[in-house]
Amino acid sequence: MAEDSQNTVKGDDFVTDPTFPLIATSCVITEPGHLELREFTIPASDPETGVLAVEATGVCGADVEMFRGDGPKNFPPVALGHEMLGRIADIGERAAQRWGVSVGDRVVVNEVIPCGNCQFCTSGRAEMCNGFFGSQGSRYGFIPVTTEPGAWGGFGTHMKLHRNTNLRRISDDVPTAIASMFMPVANGMHWLFELARLRPGASVLIVGPGPQGLAVTAVGHAAAGLRTIVAGRSADAHRLGLATRVGATRVVDTETEDVVAAVEEETRGTGVDAVVITTSGADSVLAVATRCVRIGGTIVLAGTNGWKTEQKFKGDALVFRNITLQGAPGHSVGSVEGAVRLLERSHPTFAPLVGEEYSLDEVSEALSAPFAATCGVHRSVRPNRL
């Protein structure tokens, strides 16, 4: 057993006794629409690994898509959840030195488990070593339960920490419901400042006021005072209101207003410095984005559309207007650190985005229930809540 692993780990409103071997309860998806709670035995950590007592795990659109069956229908059972906030319940000596943490420390866990040896990992792009398209890494929440010890997801009381994990300490002062937003916040830091390279006071159009688009809006306001326009549909009225509350300069209902005209008005005809597309399923948004971004600006494409052909988009617009089109599959290792620091100093900005919290036996509801118009849009699962 790792040194100090008998210490009781306490959180804001949960207590877990890390006596090993530990029995963890995880929410496992076996096929689209079917979840079940399973118990897994987690042994004491070897010198290179650790164990997380989960405080809260954010609900991601990827979890929802997997539950609905929007992607592959046949997959091995996995313990769901990949946006983890928790406390170190057990840790090996070398892991403690490598991660700079000890038992009881509150941390956020990067979902990507890089291999550490490939071209991505050795060139500072470890976030791309995520198990997709032939890369050698993997991701929490997507590892088959047949891989010992099986508890590899954040929708569970405890989770095994792989030796190649990237994690960061986060202050106890950040409320649980806000700290669990760290991953969409990290995405926003990556898209706005690492990919679009926006500077304080720059202008940006956010297309799609969903959980991710609203997080990006709040990041832009809190981190750099960006002038942000958020575009959505009439059905998004509540979410557009949330956008204003977290710092949007202007919101646009695209069913009653011309978004191009709104951008021209706000920027005096020059266009925004960047467009960030977070909406999913759209197949005509790029054509609009090229008309809204300034000459020499950047379009960050973060929303997916199910491999559909983009309608009305003309590549010549990129050429003649010198526009950069940048794909954005997620965050970076550095942007997770930036997100933690931003939440520690500016967490009240993100409070309007706090949505429903669910227990471990309510995960199905968390993945399927309609969003309420009375609260925020970021949902989380609280497996150990008392």
TAURVEN-V146023 format. One record per backbone hydrogen bond with DSSP energy under -1.0 kcal/mol. CO is the residue of the C=O (numbers start at 1). NH is the residue of the N-H. If there is no record, write none. Layout:
CO & NH
CO & NH
This chain:
2 & 5
4 & 7
9 & 16
13 & 386
14 & 11
16 & 9
17 & 19
22 & 42
24 & 40
25 & 157
26 & 38
27 & 80
28 & 36
29 & 78
31 & 34
34 & 30
36 & 28
38 & 26
40 & 24
42 & 22
46 & 49
47 & 95
49 & 92
50 & 161
51 & 89
51 & 90
52 & 159
53 & 87
56 & 85
57 & 381
60 & 64
61 & 65
62 & 66
63 & 67
64 & 68
65 & 69
65 & 70
77 & 145
78 & 29
80 & 155
81 & 154
83 & 58
84 & 109
85 & 55
85 & 56
86 & 107
87 & 53
88 & 104
90 & 51
92 & 96
93 & 97
94 & 98
95 & 99
96 & 100
102 & 105
105 & 88
106 & 170
107 & 86
108 & 168
111 & 140
113 & 138
118 & 122
120 & 125
125 & 128
126 & 129
128 & 130
132 & 135
138 & 113
139 & 142
144 & 147
147 & 150
150 & 152
151 & 160
152 & 141
154 & 156
155 & 27
157 & 54
159 & 52
161 & 50
162 & 165
166 & 110
168 & 108
171 & 174
175 & 179
176 & 180
178 & 181
179 & 182
181 & 185
182 & 186
183 & 187
184 & 188
185 & 189
186 & 190
187 & 191
188 & 192
189 & 193
190 & 194
190 & 195
191 & 196
192 & 198
199 & 202
202 & 227
204 & 229
205 & 276
206 & 231
207 & 278
207 & 279
210 & 214
211 & 215
212 & 216
213 & 217
214 & 218
215 & 219
216 & 220
217 & 221
218 & 222
219 & 223
220 & 224
220 & 226
221 & 225
224 & 201
227 & 204
228 & 249
228 & 250
229 & 206
230 & 252
231 & 208
232 & 254
233 & 236
234 & 237
236 & 240
237 & 241
238 & 242
239 & 243
240 & 244
241 & 245
242 & 246
243 & 248
244 & 247
250 & 230
252 & 232
253 & 256
253 & 257
258 & 262
259 & 263
260 & 264
261 & 265
262 & 266
263 & 267
264 & 269
267 & 270
272 & 294
273 & 298
274 & 205
275 & 300
276 & 207
277 & 302
277 & 303
283 & 311
285 & 289
286 & 290
289 & 293
292 & 272
294 & 297
297 & 324
298 & 275
299 & 326
300 & 277
301 & 328
304 & 281
314 & 317
315 & 318
315 & 319
316 & 320
317 & 321
318 & 323
321 & 296
324 & 299
326 & 301
332 & 336
333 & 337
334 & 338
335 & 339
336 & 340
337 & 341
338 & 342
339 & 343
340 & 344
341 & 345
342 & 346
343 & 347
346 & 349
347 & 350
348 & 351
350 & 353
351 & 354
353 & 378
354 & 376
356 & 380
358 & 382
359 & 362
362 & 366
363 & 367
365 & 369
378 & 355
379 & 59
380 & 358
381 & 57
382 & 385
